[in-house]
Amino acid sequence: MTFGDDFLWAFAVPRGVREVFRLLYWAIWYLLMSGKTNILITGVTGYIGGSVLSRLLKHEDFASFNITALVRSAEKARKLKTLGVNAVVGSHDDDKLVVGLAAESDIVIATADADNFGAAVATLKGLKKRHEITGTAPIFIHTSGTGVLTDNAVGDHPTETIYDDANADQIESLPPTQVHRNVDLELLRGDKEGYVKTYIVLPSTIYGIATGVLVDQGIQNPHSIQVPALIQAALDRGRAGMVGQGKNIWPDVSIDDIGDLFIALFNSVRKNPATGHGREGFYFGETGEHTLYEVSKAIGDALVELGKSDNSEPTTFTKEEIDKYFRGSTYLGTNSRCRANRSRAIGWKPTSNKTQFLASIKPEIAAILSSGKSKVVLH
């Protein structure tokens, strides 16, 4: 909210008085809205966020929620409003807007960008204001990723290092230079200061085509990033490819299971104060493991079956192809291994496995071909 500030500025009210009025405004607003749980969710037009919001809309306690979504598209905002969501049109890079929305929220679920440091800081700033108003630490559920666990294997070897989300000391040993780590650490600082309770969800390789009302209405992107990127590269080069020898290992999880993990965590933090947060609040999303070669071979098999290649055996991407398809990054050749023991301990019951993951690749290719989006899109 900015109306109060603008009004007071217009009449040249002294800064100290403005601060009193601002706190009074928020206190009155809180009393008026205290009958419902105020939830801010970002990234609802995306693969993960849309799946989480779809589940919130079907939640047994939905009537007690006041859900606000921050989106860039006015058209999608209108559609969201028909579903009972308070849609605000704006950017995650608008610090003033994000601070204001977070200050109105009991729970923030951030799924837009794991690496948007500015948005995370603005959210924490708003939640700190919320704490000052209510005296209660609000909840911040943030989406990171198991990319934080990666090495530099370049596809040439696996690793025996396996991270456990129930082992806080092991996770704490991760260098601050790891992918996503700077944002994760900022959340941990906020939790340690006591004005917010932070919970970090770390999906792995997510697969499957998302479904639900948000997909049906054209609000949500139904596709993941990692596997489609490999598929688009394979279609362009006429054969499946891999980084190095494809010996590196990653975990995998279906989009349905990831959506369920967010809801399991959401339910747990609302009902059980002992739910781990801060340094004890990392929740992996994994249900199996695969090598890059296995994924690339499944792509190759599907391409042959669909008449898009005459050889199912993947070959190593050249340096020129790495530059062309992945902006020079060998990220797909890294290792990232983990076990989601803490996630399962809060009641998450995933049903997907590696067999289902590999079986999902052919339908994904078919969907990409039918959509006309087989052209390489750099991420």
C-alpha positions as CSV (number, residue, x, y, z in Angstrom):
1,M,0.0,0.0,0.0
2,T,1.3,3.5,-0.9
3,F,-1.8,5.7,-0.6
4,G,-1.1,6.6,3.1
5,D,2.4,7.6,2.4
6,D,1.5,9.7,-0.7
7,F,-1.3,11.4,1.2
8,L,0.9,12.4,4.2
9,W,3.7,13.6,1.9
10,A,1.2,15.8,0.0
11,F,0.5,17.7,3.3
12,A,4.2,17.9,4.4
13,V,3.5,15.9,7.5
14,P,6.7,15.5,9.5
15,R,8.5,12.1,9.2
16,G,8.0,11.0,12.8
17,V,4.2,11.7,12.5
18,R,4.1,9.9,9.2
19,E,5.6,6.8,10.8
20,V,3.0,6.8,13.6
21,F,0.2,7.1,11.0
22,R,1.8,4.3,8.9
23,L,1.9,1.9,11.9
24,L,-1.7,2.9,12.9
25,Y,-2.8,2.2,9.3
26,W,-1.3,-1.2,9.3
27,A,-2.7,-2.0,12.8
28,I,-6.2,-1.1,11.7
29,W,-5.8,-3.1,8.4
30,Y,-4.6,-6.1,10.4
31,L,-7.6,-6.0,12.7
32,L,-9.9,-5.8,9.8
33,M,-8.3,-8.8,8.0
34,S,-7.4,-10.9,11.1
35,G,-10.2,-13.3,10.5
36,K,-8.4,-14.7,7.4
37,T,-4.9,-15.9,6.7
38,N,-3.3,-13.5,4.2
39,I,-1.2,-15.3,1.7
40,L,1.0,-13.7,-0.9
41,I,2.2,-16.0,-3.7
42,T,4.6,-15.1,-6.6
43,G,5.3,-16.9,-9.8
44,V,1.8,-18.3,-10.3
45,T,2.0,-18.1,-14.1
46,G,5.0,-20.4,-13.9
47,Y,5.4,-24.2,-13.8
48,I,5.8,-24.5,-10.0
49,G,3.8,-21.6,-8.8
50,G,0.8,-22.4,-10.8
51,S,0.8,-25.9,-9.5
52,V,1.0,-24.6,-5.9
53,L,-1.8,-22.1,-6.4
54,S,-4.0,-24.8,-8.1
55,R,-3.7,-26.8,-4.9
56,L,-4.4,-23.8,-2.6
57,L,-7.6,-23.2,-4.6
58,K,-8.8,-26.7,-3.8
59,H,-7.5,-26.6,-0.2
60,E,-10.1,-27.6,2.5
61,D,-9.4,-24.3,4.3
62,F,-9.6,-22.2,1.2
63,A,-12.6,-20.2,2.6
64,S,-10.3,-18.9,5.3
65,F,-7.6,-17.7,2.9
66,N,-7.1,-14.3,1.5
67,I,-4.8,-15.1,-1.5
68,T,-2.9,-12.3,-3.3
69,A,-0.8,-13.1,-6.5
70,L,1.7,-10.7,-8.0
71,V,1.7,-11.1,-11.8
72,R,3.0,-9.0,-14.8
73,S,0.0,-9.6,-17.1
74,A,-3.2,-7.6,-16.7
75,E,-5.1,-10.3,-18.7
76,K,-3.9,-13.1,-16.5
77,A,-4.7,-10.9,-13.4
78,R,-8.3,-10.7,-14.6
79,K,-8.5,-14.4,-15.0
80,L,-7.1,-15.0,-11.6
81,K,-9.7,-12.7,-10.0
82,T,-12.5,-14.9,-11.4
83,L,-10.9,-17.8,-9.4
84,G,-11.1,-15.8,-6.1
85,V,-7.5,-14.6,-6.1
86,N,-6.6,-10.9,-5.5
87,A,-4.3,-10.3,-8.4
88,V,-1.9,-7.4,-8.4
89,V,-0.2,-6.3,-11.6
90,G,3.4,-5.4,-11.2
91,S,7.0,-6.5,-11.2
92,H,9.0,-8.6,-8.6
93,D,11.7,-6.0,-9.2
94,D,9.5,-3.2,-7.8
95,D,10.9,-3.1,-4.3
96,K,8.2,-0.7,-2.9
97,L,5.4,-2.9,-4.2
98,V,6.9,-6.1,-2.9
99,V,7.6,-4.7,0.5
100,G,4.0,-3.4,0.8
101,L,2.5,-6.7,-0.3
102,A,4.7,-8.7,2.0
103,A,3.9,-6.4,4.9
104,E,0.2,-7.4,4.4
105,S,0.9,-11.1,4.5
106,D,1.0,-13.8,7.1
107,I,2.5,-16.2,4.7
108,V,4.6,-15.6,1.5
109,I,5.1,-18.4,-1.0
110,A,7.8,-17.3,-3.5
111,T,8.1,-19.4,-6.6
112,A,9.1,-16.8,-9.3
113,D,12.9,-16.8,-9.3
114,A,15.3,-18.6,-7.0
115,D,18.0,-16.2,-7.8
116,N,16.2,-12.8,-7.5
117,F,18.2,-11.5,-4.5
118,G,16.5,-8.1,-4.6
119,A,13.0,-9.6,-4.5
120,A,14.0,-11.8,-1.6
121,V,15.4,-8.8,0.3
122,A,12.3,-6.7,-0.4
123,T,10.1,-9.6,0.8
124,L,12.0,-9.9,4.0
125,K,11.8,-6.2,4.6
126,G,8.0,-6.3,4.2
127,L,7.8,-9.4,6.5
128,K,9.8,-7.6,9.1
129,K,7.2,-4.8,9.1
130,R,4.6,-7.4,9.4
131,H,6.3,-8.7,12.5
132,E,6.5,-5.2,14.0
133,I,2.8,-4.8,13.5
134,T,1.5,-8.2,14.7
135,G,4.2,-9.3,17.1
136,T,4.1,-12.7,15.4
137,A,6.8,-14.0,13.0
138,P,5.3,-14.4,9.5
139,I,6.1,-17.4,7.3
140,F,8.3,-17.2,4.2
141,I,8.3,-20.3,2.0
142,H,10.9,-19.8,-0.7
143,T,11.8,-21.9,-3.8
144,S,15.4,-22.6,-4.3
145,G,16.7,-25.8,-6.0
146,T,19.1,-28.7,-5.7
147,G,21.4,-26.8,-8.0
148,V,22.9,-25.5,-4.8
149,L,24.5,-28.9,-4.4
150,T,26.2,-29.1,-7.8
151,D,29.8,-29.7,-8.6
152,N,31.8,-29.3,-11.8
153,A,31.8,-32.9,-13.2
154,V,31.1,-31.8,-16.8
155,G,29.3,-35.1,-17.3
156,D,32.5,-37.2,-16.9
157,H,31.8,-38.8,-13.5
158,P,29.2,-39.4,-10.8
159,T,29.7,-38.4,-7.1
160,E,29.3,-40.3,-3.9
161,T,28.4,-37.1,-2.0
162,I,24.7,-37.3,-1.0
163,Y,23.1,-34.4,0.9
164,D,20.3,-35.1,3.5
165,D,17.8,-32.3,4.1
166,A,17.6,-33.5,7.7
167,N,21.3,-32.8,8.2
168,A,21.5,-29.1,8.9
169,D,25.3,-29.2,9.5
170,Q,25.9,-30.8,6.1
171,I,23.8,-28.2,4.3
172,E,25.4,-25.4,6.3
173,S,28.8,-26.5,4.9
174,L,27.8,-25.4,1.4
175,P,30.0,-22.5,0.1
176,P,28.2,-19.2,-0.3
177,T,29.4,-19.2,-3.9
178,Q,27.1,-22.1,-4.8
179,V,24.1,-21.5,-7.2
180,H,21.1,-20.0,-5.2
181,R,23.1,-19.9,-2.0
182,N,23.3,-16.1,-1.7
183,V,19.5,-15.9,-1.6
184,D,19.1,-18.9,0.8
185,L,21.6,-17.3,3.2
186,E,19.7,-14.0,3.2
187,L,16.6,-15.9,4.3
188,L,18.6,-17.7,7.0
189,R,19.7,-14.4,8.4
190,G,16.2,-13.1,8.6
191,D,15.1,-16.3,10.5
192,K,18.0,-16.0,12.9
193,E,17.0,-12.4,13.7
194,G,13.6,-13.8,14.8
195,Y,11.3,-11.6,12.8
196,V,10.4,-14.3,10.2
197,K,10.3,-18.1,9.9
198,T,11.8,-19.2,6.7
199,Y,11.3,-22.5,4.9
200,I,13.2,-23.3,1.7
201,V,12.0,-25.9,-0.8
202,L,14.6,-27.3,-3.2
203,P,13.1,-29.1,-6.2
204,S,15.4,-31.2,-8.3
205,T,14.8,-32.1,-12.0
206,I,11.0,-31.6,-12.3
207,Y,9.2,-33.4,-15.0
208,G,5.7,-33.9,-16.3
209,I,3.2,-31.6,-18.0
210,A,1.3,-29.6,-15.5
211,T,-2.5,-29.7,-15.5
212,G,-5.3,-27.9,-13.7
213,V,-7.5,-24.9,-13.9
214,L,-4.6,-22.4,-14.3
215,V,-3.3,-24.4,-17.3
216,D,-6.8,-24.7,-18.8
217,Q,-7.3,-20.9,-18.6
218,G,-3.9,-20.1,-20.1
219,I,-2.5,-18.6,-17.0
220,Q,0.2,-21.2,-16.2
221,N,3.2,-22.4,-18.2
222,P,2.7,-26.3,-18.1
223,H,6.3,-27.2,-19.0
224,S,9.6,-27.5,-17.1
225,I,13.0,-26.1,-18.2
226,Q,15.7,-28.7,-18.0
227,V,14.3,-31.6,-20.0
228,P,12.6,-29.4,-22.7
229,A,16.0,-27.7,-23.1
230,L,17.6,-31.0,-23.9
231,I,14.7,-31.9,-26.2
232,Q,14.9,-28.7,-28.2
233,A,18.6,-29.1,-28.6
234,A,18.1,-32.7,-29.8
235,L,15.5,-31.7,-32.3
236,D,17.7,-28.9,-33.7
237,R,20.8,-31.1,-34.1
238,G,18.8,-34.2,-35.2
239,R,20.1,-36.4,-32.4
240,A,20.0,-36.6,-28.6
241,G,23.0,-34.9,-26.9
242,M,24.7,-34.9,-23.5
243,V,27.4,-33.0,-21.6
244,G,30.6,-35.1,-21.6
245,Q,29.9,-38.8,-21.1
246,G,26.6,-38.2,-19.3
247,K,27.8,-40.0,-16.2
248,N,26.7,-37.3,-13.8
249,I,23.7,-37.9,-11.5
250,W,20.7,-35.8,-10.6
251,P,17.5,-36.4,-8.6
252,D,14.1,-36.1,-10.2
253,V,10.5,-35.4,-9.1
254,S,7.2,-35.0,-10.8
255,I,5.4,-31.6,-10.9
256,D,2.5,-33.2,-9.1
257,D,4.7,-34.4,-6.2
258,I,6.4,-30.9,-6.0
259,G,3.0,-29.3,-5.8
260,D,2.1,-31.7,-3.0
261,L,5.4,-31.0,-1.2
262,F,4.6,-27.3,-1.0
263,I,1.1,-28.0,0.4
264,A,2.5,-30.6,2.9
265,L,4.9,-27.9,4.1
266,F,2.2,-25.2,4.1
267,N,0.0,-27.5,6.2
268,S,2.8,-28.4,8.6
269,V,3.9,-24.9,9.4
270,R,0.4,-23.8,10.1
271,K,-0.4,-26.6,12.4
272,N,2.9,-27.7,14.0
273,P,5.1,-24.9,15.5
274,A,7.9,-27.5,15.7
275,T,8.2,-27.7,11.9
276,G,11.9,-27.1,11.1
277,H,12.7,-23.6,9.9
278,G,15.8,-21.5,9.3
279,R,18.9,-23.7,9.2
280,E,16.6,-26.7,10.0
281,G,14.2,-25.6,7.3
282,F,15.5,-27.0,4.0
283,Y,13.2,-29.4,2.2
284,F,14.4,-31.4,-0.8
285,G,12.1,-32.5,-3.6
286,E,13.4,-35.8,-4.9
287,T,11.9,-39.2,-5.6
288,G,14.6,-40.9,-7.6
289,E,17.9,-40.5,-9.4
290,H,19.0,-40.6,-13.0
291,T,22.2,-40.1,-15.0
292,L,22.3,-37.5,-17.8
293,Y,23.0,-40.4,-20.2
294,E,19.7,-42.1,-19.2
295,V,17.7,-39.0,-20.0
296,S,19.5,-38.3,-23.3
297,K,19.0,-42.0,-24.3
298,A,15.3,-41.8,-23.5
299,I,15.1,-38.6,-25.7
300,G,17.0,-40.4,-28.5
301,D,14.7,-43.4,-28.3
302,A,11.6,-41.2,-28.5
303,L,13.0,-39.2,-31.4
304,V,13.5,-42.4,-33.4
305,E,10.0,-43.6,-32.6
306,L,8.6,-40.2,-33.6
307,G,10.6,-40.2,-36.9
308,K,12.7,-37.2,-35.8
309,S,16.1,-39.0,-35.7
310,D,17.7,-42.1,-37.2
311,N,19.9,-42.9,-34.3
312,S,18.9,-43.2,-30.6
313,E,22.4,-43.1,-29.1
314,P,23.2,-39.7,-27.7
315,T,26.5,-38.0,-28.6
316,T,28.5,-35.4,-26.6
317,F,27.7,-31.8,-27.3
318,T,30.6,-29.9,-28.9
319,K,31.8,-26.7,-27.3
320,E,30.0,-24.8,-30.1
321,E,26.8,-26.6,-29.3
322,I,27.1,-25.9,-25.6
323,D,27.5,-22.2,-26.5
324,K,24.5,-22.4,-28.9
325,Y,22.0,-24.3,-26.8
326,F,23.1,-23.5,-23.2
327,R,24.9,-20.1,-23.3
328,G,28.2,-21.9,-22.8
329,S,27.1,-23.5,-19.5
330,T,27.8,-27.1,-18.7
331,Y,25.3,-27.0,-15.8
332,L,23.5,-30.1,-17.2
333,G,26.7,-32.0,-16.7
334,T,26.9,-31.4,-12.9
335,N,26.1,-33.8,-10.1
336,S,23.4,-33.1,-7.5
337,R,22.5,-35.9,-5.2
338,C,20.2,-35.7,-2.1
339,R,17.7,-37.5,0.1
340,A,14.4,-35.8,1.1
341,N,14.1,-37.2,4.6
342,R,12.9,-34.0,6.2
343,S,10.4,-33.5,3.5
344,R,8.9,-37.0,4.1
345,A,9.0,-36.5,7.8
346,I,6.4,-33.6,7.6
347,G,4.0,-35.9,5.8
348,W,5.0,-35.6,2.1
349,K,4.1,-38.8,0.3
350,P,5.4,-38.7,-3.2
351,T,4.4,-41.4,-5.7
352,S,6.7,-40.7,-8.7
353,N,9.9,-42.6,-9.6
354,K,12.7,-42.8,-12.2
355,T,10.7,-45.1,-14.4
356,Q,7.8,-42.6,-14.6
357,F,10.3,-39.8,-15.2
358,L,11.9,-41.5,-18.3
359,A,8.4,-42.5,-19.5
360,S,7.4,-38.9,-19.4
361,I,9.9,-37.8,-22.0
362,K,8.1,-39.0,-25.1
363,P,4.9,-37.2,-24.3
364,E,6.9,-34.1,-23.5
365,I,8.5,-34.3,-27.0
366,A,5.1,-34.8,-28.6
367,A,3.7,-31.8,-26.7
368,I,6.7,-29.6,-27.8
369,L,6.3,-30.7,-31.5
370,S,2.5,-30.1,-31.5
371,S,2.9,-26.7,-29.9
372,G,5.4,-25.6,-32.6
373,K,7.9,-24.7,-29.9
374,S,10.7,-27.0,-31.0
375,K,13.0,-24.1,-31.7
376,V,15.8,-23.7,-29.2
377,V,15.0,-21.1,-26.5
378,L,17.9,-20.0,-24.4
379,H,17.3,-19.9,-20.7
